[in-house]
Amino acid sequence: MKKALKIFVIAAVGLFNALILFRIFVTFNKSEFKSLVPTDGLRAAYSEDADITVLSHKFLSDLSANRYFTAYAFHYAPAAREIQVTVRLNRGAYAKAGVPEGEEFSFILRNSATEEQTRGVILAQKDWMMYRFFRVGFENAVLEDGVSYGLVLEGGDGAADEIILHHKDQEYGERTLTKGEANALAGE
């Protein structure tokens, strides 16, 4: 009996640890929607100059202020005046933010200096396990030097959460287009 109990306890502890590790790996999934989505603005800029500049940087924080979402894969194409970013949220955030059944969150780019807001467009959406991923685009958007910008998650009765999209002192890195992105922008 003692041996069976010992085996059961070891198996239970092992299963518990495996579940924790699985949850950790699921939480760090940032592999969805990492590429630019071809839009009319990006295609037009690419047709004028195939060496289009795409700026990128990592986020200062992994989670938004209220911990409803995370953002990654930030890309800014100044020639196209377009920003794209991927947002991942737990589908439980809908109930927490008071978003009615069947309605969707909206995304806003907020200029911290002027409080000007630019509404985003959902370019792609995908559900995976308990998460919903969005590729969000902001057209006709310019990031001014020395200004911070927030990415606002809006739902229900108003703003639900925000993350710093770009800090005024943050440096950009330039990235090159992947072959797939270049082909998509060229219309192939």
Buried (B, 14 or more C-beta within 10 A) or exposed (E): EEEEEEEEEEEEEEEEEEEEEEEEEEBEEBEBBEBBBBBEBBBEBBEEEEEBBBBBBEBEEBEBEBEBBBBBBBBBBBBBBBBBBBBBBBEEBBEBBEBEEEEEBBBBBBBBEEEEBBEBBBBBEEEEEEBBBBBBBBBEBEBEEEBBBBBBBBBBEEBBBBBBBBBBEBEBEEBEBEEEBBEBBEEE
